Amino acid sequence: MMQRPITGREGWSCFWAHCCVNLIPVGCAWSEELSMKIPTRFEHILVNDRLESAPLIVRVQEDLKKFEILRKTTEIQSGGILAFLSGKSGCGKTTSIWSASINMSDKFTQVLSVPTVISLRDVANWIHDNLPSRTNRSIPVLMDGRESSDDTVGLRQFMSTLNQILRQREDVIVCWPTTNDDWKNELIALARDIGGTSLTPKTADVTILGPSKTEWSDVLDRLFIQLDQRLEDLGMGQEFILEAIDSSSTVGDFLSSIRDEIASRVDFVQEDLPEILFVVTSTSGIVGEANRLRRAGAMILKAEELVSYSPRSEAGKWWKERNGTPKYHLAYTISLFRAKLVTMTPSSVVYAVAEFGPGDMQEELKALGIQRGQGKANLTFGSTDFSKFISGAGMNELTSTSKGRTSDSILEAYSYIQGLSSKRHKSINQAICALASRNVPDFNAELGGFEVDLGEQDAYADAVIPLSDRDLHLEFHHLSDAKMKAAAIAAYIMKKLRVYSNHYNVTPR
């Protein structure tokens, strides 16, 4: 394998899957919220642009040797073959084909996969029309998703045409994964009736083993590494993983049990919890400081970093006490609330207040040389990762250094606004949200609420704003340049998450 994954799928012999939070316990379902998906079939990896298949592959040497034998068979008889891969559903049959193409790329080309929408009678002609030019490597052609057929005439027609193609192409190995031995034996008998043992020799009846149980945990780890996730994010402990391995018969079953557990621990629980977005503003260095505490691209908070940067804060100590229990872990709490961190630089805050702030603050900004202007306000806001998040554009990079230089007049104006944040917090937040609403129509500040009482002491949300099909709980934190440190941000976020988790009974008080 390469680095940690998760997945199961038919054809798993050497490959592994993928993980992204908010799961639906059906096949490979996933929610966009937490970015954590656990496909249980190899095909789901291939269509997901967040996963690279190669790092998820587990090398199963015994299975790879069988593909070496298939290749040698074609060389000996100077003709291609139709091979049948059998094994339990989820053991890794289809995955083994991809593994051969990746792990033995000097001998096998990329996989040519026959679309399942192609009817059986048309498959041979599709293969003929789509085969690449002859090569000194073997071309694995995948015939997946065809476990039965009552079209006897169509089967004979397929076998006959395929036989003619393979006689002229010793560089082609057509692989047909099956789970039903009776069906496989029927196919083999028909193939030999039409093309003899040259079409399907004895070596072409292959049993796939897939990775052993001792490797399944590694499969899961690799998936988590690629998705930048941990067991703690799911409220799981190693004990559950070991139990799931022990009770599963194939790696696919194992991944399915993980998927279902994630759904029960995260997805279904999230339905009753708000989504929290922390918006931190300061001078331009705020982006680099925030990047220490969140995951690249997804903006999701990183629990370990939050505690590490502020271990002596009251909230840091409180969370450290609870991190020993998986279901109370800070990482799991972050997953449940889909808590993310975005930033705004000084110019975007200044122009938001200049555009939509209270009259006295607008006048003061004018005195400081800041003139309101729709173009400038929209431009500066659009460059923030707050804007990119609510607009769905995402964030392309996490840098530790600021870009460009902020003018002295903007810095002075931001310092003025930040100095009033303890007394005029609501007004500043309303101005920012108004500018956001003007730029992102799905973010509807007019229908939102500010300083929303959640129902108990100290449980307030700075703002609750509708965004597309859900409500965002926004928590704003406006920091001076002197206080703009990852430690200060971490302490604030952990304190707020403590309030939310207590209020919603996620953790014991």
C-alpha positions in Angstrom: 0.0 0.0 0.0 1.1 3.5 0.2 -0.3 5.7 2.8 -3.4 5.3 4.8 -6.9 4.7 3.3 -10.2 3.1 3.7 -12.4 1.5 1.3 -13.6 -1.7 0.2 -14.8 -2.7 -3.0 -15.0 -5.6 -5.3 -11.5 -5.8 -6.6 -9.8 -4.7 -3.6 -6.8 -7.0 -3.8 -4.5 -4.1 -3.9 -6.3 -0.9 -3.6 -8.1 1.2 -1.1 -10.8 3.6 -0.6 -11.7 6.8 0.8 -13.1 8.9 3.6 -14.9 12.2 4.1 -17.3 13.0 7.0 -21.2 13.1 6.9 -21.9 9.6 5.6 -25.0 8.0 4.4 -25.1 4.3 5.1 -25.7 3.2 1.5 -23.0 2.0 -0.8 -20.7 5.0 -0.9 -22.6 8.0 0.2 -21.2 11.2 1.5 -22.2 14.6 2.6 -20.4 17.7 1.5 -20.2 19.1 5.0 -17.3 17.5 6.7 -15.4 16.2 3.8 -15.2 12.7 5.0 -16.3 9.9 2.8 -15.9 6.2 3.0 -16.5 4.5 -0.3 -16.9 0.8 -0.1 -16.3 0.2 -3.8 -13.2 0.9 -5.9 -15.2 2.8 -8.5 -16.0 5.5 -6.0 -12.4 6.3 -5.6 -11.9 6.7 -9.3 -14.6 9.3 -9.6 -13.5 11.3 -6.6 -11.1 14.1 -7.4 -10.0 14.3 -3.7 -8.4 10.9 -3.7 -5.3 9.6 -5.4 -5.7 5.9 -6.0 -2.1 4.8 -6.0 -1.4 5.8 -2.4 -4.4 3.8 -1.3 -3.2 0.5 -2.9 -2.1 -2.4 -0.8 0.2 -4.7 -2.6 -1.1 -8.3 -2.3 1.9 -10.1 -3.8 0.1 -13.4 -4.3 -2.6 -11.7 -6.4 0.0 -9.8 -8.4 1.7 -13.1 -9.2 -1.5 -14.4 -10.7 -1.5 -11.4 -13.1 2.1 -12.2 -14.0 0.9 -15.8 -14.9 -1.9 -14.4 -17.1 0.6 -12.3 -19.0 3.0 -15.2 -19.5 0.1 -17.3 -20.8 -0.7 -14.7 -23.5 3.0 -14.7 -24.5 3.2 -18.5 -24.7 0.0 -18.9 -26.9 0.6 -15.7 -28.8 -3.0 -14.6 -28.2 -5.1 -12.7 -25.7 -7.3 -14.3 -23.1 -10.5 -14.0 -21.2 -9.8 -14.4 -17.5 -12.4 -14.8 -14.7 -11.6 -13.4 -11.2 -13.6 -15.0 -8.4 -13.8 -14.3 -4.7 -16.1 -12.9 -2.1 -17.8 -9.6 -2.7 -15.5 -6.9 -1.2 -12.3 -9.0 -1.3 -10.7 -6.9 -3.9 -11.2 -8.5 -7.3 -11.6 -5.3 -9.3 -9.0 -3.5 -7.2 -6.5 -6.2 -8.0 -6.7 -5.3 -11.7 -6.0 -1.7 -11.0 -3.2 -2.7 -8.6 -1.5 -4.7 -11.4 -1.6 -1.8 -13.7 -0.1 0.5 -11.1 2.3 -1.8 -9.3 3.6 -3.5 -12.5 3.4 -0.6 -14.8 6.4 -1.9 -16.7 4.3 -4.9 -17.8 0.7 -3.6 -17.7 -0.9 -0.5 -19.2 -3.7 1.5 -17.6 -7.0 -0.3 -17.2 -9.5 -0.1 -20.1 -12.8 -0.3 -18.3 -15.9 -1.3 -20.2 -18.8 1.0 -19.2 -21.6 -0.9 -17.5 -24.1 0.8 -19.7 -22.8 -1.1 -22.8 -25.1 -4.1 -23.5 -23.5 -7.5 -23.4 -24.0 -8.0 -27.1 -22.2 -4.7 -27.8 -19.2 -5.3 -25.4 -16.9 -7.1 -27.9 -17.4 -4.4 -30.5 -16.8 -1.7 -27.9 -13.5 -3.4 -26.9 -12.5 -3.6 -30.6 -13.3 0.1 -31.2 -11.6 1.3 -28.0 -8.5 -0.8 -27.7 -5.3 1.3 -28.0 -2.6 0.4 -30.5 -0.5 -2.7 -30.0 2.0 -2.5 -27.2 4.7 -4.6 -25.6 2.8 -4.4 -22.3 -0.4 -6.2 -21.5 -3.7 -4.2 -21.7 -6.1 -5.2 -18.8 -9.7 -4.8 -20.0 -12.2 -4.7 -17.1 -15.6 -6.3 -17.6 -17.2 -5.3 -14.3 -20.8 -5.2 -13.1 -22.1 -8.2 -15.0 -23.0 -10.9 -12.6 -25.7 -12.7 -14.5 -27.5 -12.7 -17.9 -30.3 -14.8 -19.4 -29.3 -13.7 -22.9 -27.7 -17.0 -24.0 -27.6 -15.8 -27.6 -26.0 -12.6 -26.6 -23.4 -14.4 -24.6 -22.4 -16.7 -27.5 -22.3 -13.7 -29.8 -20.0 -11.9 -27.3 -17.7 -14.9 -26.8 -17.5 -15.5 -30.6 -16.6 -11.9 -31.5 -14.2 -11.6 -28.5 -12.4 -14.8 -29.5 -11.7 -13.3 -33.0 -10.3 -10.1 -31.4 -8.1 -11.9 -28.9 -6.6 -14.3 -31.4 -5.0 -11.2 -33.0 -4.1 -9.3 -29.8 -1.7 -11.2 -27.5 -1.3 -7.9 -25.6 -4.9 -8.0 -24.3 -6.2 -9.6 -21.1 -10.0 -9.3 -20.6 -10.8 -9.6 -16.9 -14.3 -10.5 -15.7 -14.8 -10.3 -11.9 -17.5 -12.7 -10.6 -18.9 -13.6 -7.2 -21.2 -16.5 -8.3 -19.2 -19.7 -9.0 -22.1 -21.3 -10.9 -22.3 -18.3 -13.2 -18.5 -18.3 -13.6 -18.4 -22.0 -14.5 -21.2 -21.4 -17.1 -19.1 -18.6 -18.7 -15.9 -20.7 -18.7 -17.8 -23.7 -20.3 -19.2 -21.4 -23.0 -15.9 -19.7 -23.7 -14.1 -23.0 -24.1 -16.9 -24.4 -26.3 -16.4 -21.4 -28.7 -12.7 -20.7 -28.4 -11.2 -23.8 -26.7 -8.7 -23.5 -23.9 -6.9 -20.7 -25.9 -9.7 -18.3 -25.1 -9.9 -19.2 -21.4 -7.0 -21.5 -20.3 -6.8 -23.1 -16.9 -4.6 -20.2 -15.6 -7.4 -17.8 -16.5 -9.6 -19.1 -13.7 -8.2 -16.9 -10.9 -9.2 -16.7 -7.3 -8.4 -13.3 -5.7 -7.4 -13.2 -2.0 -7.2 -9.5 -1.3 -5.3 -8.0 1.7 -5.1 -10.1 4.9 -6.8 -8.9 8.1 -3.5 -7.8 9.4 -3.4 -5.1 6.7 -6.9 -3.7 7.0 -6.0 -1.3 9.7 -3.2 0.0 7.4 -5.8 0.4 4.7 -7.9 2.6 6.9 -4.9 4.6 8.1 -3.8 5.3 4.5 -7.3 6.6 3.7 -7.3 8.9 6.7 -3.8 10.2 5.9 -4.9 11.2 2.4 -8.1 12.8 3.6 -6.3 14.5 6.6 -8.6 12.8 9.1 -8.2 10.9 12.3 -10.2 8.4 14.3 -10.7 11.1 16.9 -12.6 13.2 14.3 -15.2 10.4 14.3 -15.3 9.7 18.1 -13.9 6.2 17.5 -11.3 4.4 19.4 -8.9 1.7 18.3 -11.0 -0.9 20.2 -13.8 -0.4 17.7 -11.5 -0.8 14.7 -10.2 -4.1 16.1 -13.7 -5.3 16.7 -14.8 -4.4 13.2 -11.8 -6.2 11.7 -12.5 -9.3 13.8 -16.2 -9.4 12.8 -15.7 -8.8 9.1 -15.1 -11.4 6.4 -13.6 -9.1 3.8 -11.9 -5.7 3.7 -15.0 -4.4 1.9 -17.2 -5.6 4.8 -14.8 -3.9 7.2 -15.0 -0.6 5.4 -18.8 -0.9 5.3 -18.9 -1.3 9.1 -16.7 1.8 9.5 -18.9 3.7 7.1 -22.1 2.7 9.0 -20.5 3.6 12.3 -19.5 7.0 11.0 -23.0 7.6 9.9 -24.4 6.8 13.3 -21.7 8.8 15.2 -21.5 11.8 12.9 -24.1 12.2 10.2 -27.2 11.5 12.1 -26.0 13.4 15.2 -25.2 16.5 13.1 -28.9 16.8 12.0 -29.7 18.3 15.4 -26.6 20.5 15.7 -25.7 23.8 14.2 -22.8 24.4 11.8 -20.3 26.8 13.3 -18.1 29.1 11.3 -15.4 31.1 13.2 -14.5 34.4 11.5 -11.3 35.9 12.8 -10.1 39.3 11.7 -6.9 41.2 12.2 -3.9 42.6 10.3 -2.8 40.7 7.2 -0.8 38.1 9.2 -4.0 36.7 10.5 -4.2 34.3 7.5 -0.9 32.6 8.4 -1.8 32.3 12.1 -5.2 30.8 11.2 -3.5 28.3 8.9 -1.8 26.8 11.8 -5.2 25.7 13.2 -7.1 24.5 10.2 -6.9 21.9 7.4 -5.8 23.0 3.9 -8.6 23.6 1.5 -11.5 22.5 3.8 -10.9 25.2 6.6 -11.9 22.6 9.2 -10.4 23.1 12.6 -7.6 20.8 13.8 -8.1 19.6 17.3 -4.6 18.7 18.2 -3.2 22.0 17.0 -5.9 24.0 19.0 -4.9 22.3 22.2 -1.1 22.4 21.4 -1.1 26.2 20.8 -3.1 27.0 24.0 -2.6 24.1 26.4 -2.6 26.3 29.6 -5.7 28.2 28.8 -8.8 27.3 30.9 -10.5 25.9 27.8 -7.4 24.0 26.7 -7.1 22.2 30.0 -10.9 21.5 29.9 -10.6 19.8 26.5 -7.4 17.9 27.4 -9.4 16.3 30.3 -12.1 15.1 27.9 -9.8 14.0 25.0 -9.2 10.7 26.8 -12.7 9.6 25.9 -13.4 9.2 22.1 -17.0 10.4 22.2 -16.0 13.6 24.1 -12.8 14.3 22.1 -12.4 17.9 20.8 -11.8 16.5 17.3 -15.2 14.7 17.4 -16.9 17.8 18.7 -15.4 19.7 15.7 -16.8 17.1 13.4 -20.3 17.2 14.9 -20.5 21.0 14.6 -18.7 21.0 11.3 -16.6 23.8 12.8 -14.4 25.7 10.4 -12.2 28.8 10.6 -12.0 31.6 8.1 -10.4 35.0 8.2 -10.8 38.6 7.0 -7.9 41.0 6.5 -8.0 44.6 7.7 -9.1 46.2 4.4 -12.1 44.0 4.0 -13.3 44.9 7.5 -12.6 48.6 7.1 -14.5 48.9 3.8 -17.4 46.8 5.2 -17.8 49.3 8.0 -17.3 52.2 5.7 -20.2 50.8 3.5 -22.6 49.5 6.1 -21.5 50.5 9.5 -23.2 53.0 11.9 -23.1 56.7 10.9 -20.7 57.8 13.6 -18.2 55.1 12.6 -18.5 55.9 9.0 -17.7 59.6 9.8 -14.7 58.6 11.8 -13.4 56.5 9.0 -13.8 59.5 6.6 -11.7 61.5 9.0 -9.0 58.8 8.8 -9.0 59.1 5.0 -11.3 56.1 4.2 -14.0 56.8 1.7 -16.8 54.3 1.1 -16.8 52.7 -2.3 -18.7 49.7 -3.5 -16.0 48.6 -5.9 -13.3 48.6 -3.2 -15.5 46.9 -0.7 -16.5 44.1 -3.0 -12.9 43.6 -4.2 -11.4 43.4 -0.8 -14.1 41.2 0.5 -13.9 38.8 -2.4 -10.2 38.1 -1.7 -10.9 36.8 1.8 -11.3 33.2 2.6 -14.6 34.0 4.4 -15.9 35.1 1.0 -14.5 32.0 -0.7 -16.1 29.7 1.8 -19.6 31.1 1.7 -19.5 31.4 -2.1 -18.4 27.8 -2.4 -15.2 28.7 -4.1 -13.0 27.0 -1.5 -9.5 27.9 -0.6 -6.6 27.0 -2.9 -3.6 27.4 -0.6 -2.5 27.8 2.9 0.4 30.1 3.2 2.2 31.2 6.4 3.2 34.6 5.1 1.1 37.6 4.1 1.0 38.8 0.5 1.4 42.5 -0.4 1.5 45.5 2.0 -1.4 47.1 3.9 -1.4 50.9 3.8 -1.0 52.8 7.0 -4.4 54.4 6.6 -6.1 51.0 6.5 -4.1 49.8 9.5 -5.1 52.9 11.4 -8.8 52.5 10.4 -8.8 48.8 11.4 -7.2 49.7 14.7 -10.0 52.1 15.4 -12.7 49.5 14.5 -11.0 46.8 16.5 -10.8 49.1 19.5 -14.5 49.4 19.5 -15.2 45.7 19.0 -16.0 45.0 22.7 -18.7 47.7 22.7 -19.8 47.8 19.1 -19.3 44.1 18.3 -22.8 43.6 16.9 -22.6 46.7 14.6 -19.3 45.6 13.2 -20.6 42.1 12.5 -23.8 43.4 10.9 -21.7 45.5 8.5 -19.5 42.6 7.6 -22.5 40.3 7.0 -24.3 43.0 4.9 -21.2 43.2 2.6 -21.1 39.4 2.5 -24.8 39.3 1.6 -24.3 41.8 -1.3 -21.5 39.7 -2.8 -23.0 36.2 -2.1 -26.8 36.1 -2.7 -27.1 32.7 -1.0 -25.8 34.4 2.2 -28.9 36.2 3.3 -28.1 38.6 6.2 -31.5 40.2 6.1 -33.1 37.0 7.2 -30.5 36.3 9.8 -30.2 37.2 13.5 -27.5 38.8 15.6 -26.5 38.1 19.2 -28.9 35.2 19.1 -29.7 33.8 22.6 -29.2 30.0 22.5 -31.2 29.6 25.7 -28.8 29.6 28.6 -26.2 31.8 30.3 -23.2 32.7 28.1 -24.7 30.8 25.2 -25.0 33.3 22.4 -24.2 33.2 18.7 -22.8 36.4 17.2 -24.9 35.7 14.1 -27.1 33.0 12.6 -27.4 33.6 8.9 -29.2 31.4 6.2 -26.7 30.1 3.6 -28.4 28.2 0.8 -30.1 25.3 2.5 -28.8 25.6 6.0 -28.2 28.1 8.8 -24.6 29.2 9.7 -23.8 30.1 13.3 -21.1 32.7 12.9 -18.7 33.6 15.7 -16.6 36.7 15.1 -13.3 37.5 16.8 -11.6 40.9 16.0 -8.0 40.9 17.1 -5.5 43.7 17.4 -2.1 43.2 15.8 -0.5 42.6 19.2 -3.0 39.8 20.0 -2.9 38.2 16.6 -1.4 34.9 17.6 -2.5 31.3 17.0 -2.5 30.7 20.7 -5.1 33.5 21.3 -7.3 32.3 18.4 -7.1 28.7 19.7 -8.1 29.7 23.3 -11.1 31.7 22.0 -12.3 28.9 19.7 -11.9 26.2 22.4 -13.9 28.3 24.8 -16.7 28.8 22.3 -16.8 25.1 21.4 -17.0 24.3 25.1 -20.1 26.6 25.4 -21.7 25.0 22.3 -20.9 21.4 23.4 -22.3 22.0 26.9 -25.4 23.7 25.6 -26.2 20.9 23.1 -25.2 18.1 25.6 -22.3 16.9 23.4 -19.9 16.7 26.3 -20.4 16.5 30.1 -19.9 19.7 31.9 
